[in-house]
Amino acid sequence: MNTTDAPDVLLFLASQCPHCPVVLAGLSELVKRGVIGRLDVVNIERRPEAAQALGVRSVPWLRIGPFELTGARTAAELEVWARRAVSAAGMSDAFHDLLKQGGLAQVLQLILAEPGRLAALLPIVANPEASLNVKLGVGVVFEESAGSPTIRTVLPALGALTRHADARVRADACHLLSLTHAAAARPWLEACLQDEDAEVREIAVESLQTLGEAT
C-alpha cells in the first residue's frame, strides 16, 4: 500500500469515556491492517491544553485525514472514513454525509483549506435524488465561492450538467453557473433558454440576468 493511501489519525479520549475504548480498538486494528498509517492518542485529562488548542469539547474526538468526527463509531464506520480520506470519490461521499448531518461548517472549512475540493460537490449536484438539505448545503458552499477562481475551475463541468437527462439537475446547474460570474458561462445558459422544461428555462433567464450584473 502506498503511504498516500493511509491517512494519519489523531484521537482524543478520556479515561471514563464509555465509547472511547471501542473507537481506540477499531483504529488500532486499522493501523495493524495498514488502512491507517499512524495513530496518535491523547488523553484530555492528562493533556487538556492539547484539546483546548483544537477546540475539542467532547470525546471520543478524532481527526482522520482531513475529517473531524465525534462520538461513538464502529470499526466499519472508521474504515469508511479512512478510505474516504484518500480518494476523490470518497471526498464526495464524505461531503454528502457531512451536509446530510448538518456539517456544513466542516465542509466549508475543508474547501477553504483546499479549494480544489469544491469539485467533489459536483457528483452531488448531478444526483437528482440527493435530499433537499444536502442540495441546500451545496448551494451555500457554491455561494461562498461565488466569483472566485475556484468556482471557475468547475465551470465546464457545471456546463455539462445543463445537458443532464434530469431537469432538476439542469436547473441546479443553471443556477450554479450564475455564481461563476464568468462570461464563459453564458453559452451554456443561452442554450438552456430552449430547454423543454419550463423551470430550467426560467432559471436560465434569471441566471443570465445575474451574470449580466456580475460581469
TAZIDA-V526843 format. One record per residue. N is the residue number from 1. RES is the residue in one small letter. SS is DSSP state (~ for helix, > for strand, _ for the rest). PSI is psi in whole degrees, -180 to 180 (none if undefined). Layout:
N|RES|SS|PSI / N|RES|SS|PSI
This chain:
1|m|_|131 / 2|n|_|145 / 3|t|~|-28 / 4|t|~|-13 / 5|d|~|4 / 6|a|_|101 / 7|p|>|157 / 8|d|>|155 / 9|v|>|138 / 10|l|>|125 / 11|l|>|129 / 12|f|>|132 / 13|l|>|176 / 14|a|_|153 / 15|s|_|-36 / 16|q|_|6 / 17|c|_|123 / 18|p|_|-25 / 19|h|_|-19 / 20|c|~|-43 / 21|p|~|-36 / 22|v|~|-45 / 23|v|~|-43 / 24|l|~|-42 / 25|a|~|-41 / 26|g|~|-43 / 27|l|~|-39 / 28|s|~|-40 / 29|e|~|-38 / 30|l|~|-32 / 31|v|~|-44 / 32|k|~|-37 / 33|r|~|-9 / 34|g|_|7 / 35|v|_|-32 / 36|i|>|137 / 37|g|>|-36 / 38|r|>|142 / 39|l|>|118 / 40|d|>|130 / 41|v|>|131 / 42|v|>|127 / 43|n|>|116 / 44|i|_|-19 / 45|e|_|-30 / 46|r|_|-28 / 47|r|_|63 / 48|p|~|-29 / 49|e|~|-31 / 50|a|~|-40 / 51|a|~|-42 / 52|q|~|-37 / 53|a|~|-31 / 54|l|_|4 / 55|g|_|27 / 56|v|_|123 / 57|r|_|-13 / 58|s|_|157 / 59|v|_|156 / 60|p|_|141 / 61|w|>|134 / 62|l|>|149 / 63|r|>|116 / 64|i|>|107 / 65|g|_|-128 / 66|p|_|-7 / 67|f|>|142 / 68|e|>|126 / 69|l|>|149 / 70|t|>|160 / 71|g|_|-180 / 72|a|_|136 / 73|r|_|135 / 74|t|_|165 / 75|a|~|-37 / 76|a|~|-42 / 77|e|~|-43 / 78|l|~|-38 / 79|e|~|-40 / 80|v|~|-47 / 81|w|~|-34 / 82|a|~|-40 / 83|r|~|-32 / 84|r|~|-32 / 85|a|_|-13 / 86|v|_|21 / 87|s|_|150 / 88|a|~|-43 / 89|a|~|-37 / 90|g|~|-37 / 91|m|~|-40 / 92|s|~|-44 / 93|d|~|-40 / 94|a|~|-44 / 95|f|~|-41 / 96|h|~|-49 / 97|d|~|-41 / 98|l|~|-44 / 99|l|~|-37 / 100|k|~|-32 / 101|q|_|10 / 102|g|_|20 / 103|g|_|40 / 104|l|~|-42 / 105|a|~|-40 / 106|q|~|-38 / 107|v|~|-44 / 108|l|~|-42 / 109|q|~|-41 / 110|l|~|-40 / 111|i|~|-34 / 112|l|~|-39 / 113|a|~|-33 / 114|e|_|89 / 115|p|~|-29 / 116|g|~|-17 / 117|r|~|-12 / 118|l|~|-34 / 119|a|~|-23 / 120|a|~|-12 / 121|l|~|-16 / 122|l|~|-40 / 123|p|~|-28 / 124|i|~|-42 / 125|v|~|-37 / 126|a|_|-4 / 127|n|_|103 / 128|p|_|-16 / 129|e|_|1 / 130|a|_|142 / 131|s|_|160 / 132|l|~|-42 / 133|n|~|-32 / 134|v|~|-45 / 135|k|~|-42 / 136|l|~|-39 / 137|g|~|-42 / 138|v|~|-43 / 139|g|~|-41 / 140|v|~|-42 / 141|v|~|-45 / 142|f|~|-37 / 143|e|~|-36 / 144|e|~|-25 / 145|s|_|6 / 146|a|_|131 / 147|g|_|2 / 148|s|_|160 / 149|p|~|-30 / 150|t|~|-48 / 151|i|~|-27 / 152|r|~|-21 / 153|t|~|-23 / 154|v|_|7 / 155|l|~|-48 / 156|p|~|-38 / 157|a|~|-39 / 158|l|~|-40 / 159|g|~|-42 / 160|a|~|-32 / 161|l|~|-15 / 162|t|_|-7 / 163|r|_|11 / 164|h|_|152 / 165|a|_|-27 / 166|d|_|128 / 167|a|~|-31 / 168|r|~|-40 / 169|v|~|-42 / 170|r|~|-40 / 171|a|~|-45 / 172|d|~|-41 / 173|a|~|-40 / 174|c|~|-45 / 175|h|~|-46 / 176|l|~|-32 / 177|l|~|-33 / 178|s|~|-26 / 179|l|_|-13 / 180|t|_|-24 / 181|h|_|30 / 182|a|_|134 / 183|a|~|-25 / 184|a|~|-16 / 185|a|~|-18 / 186|r|~|-45 / 187|p|~|-37 / 188|w|~|-43 / 189|l|~|-39 / 190|e|~|-37 / 191|a|~|-33 / 192|c|~|-10 / 193|l|_|-18 / 194|q|_|13 / 195|d|_|149 / 196|e|_|-18 / 197|d|_|130 / 198|a|~|-39 / 199|e|~|-39 / 200|v|~|-44 / 201|r|~|-42 / 202|e|~|-45 / 203|i|~|-34 / 204|a|~|-42 / 205|v|~|-49 / 206|e|~|-39 / 207|s|~|-38 / 208|l|~|-38 / 209|q|~|-44 / 210|t|~|-42 / 211|l|~|-38 / 212|g|~|-34 / 213|e|~|-29 / 214|a|~|-29 / 215|t|_|none
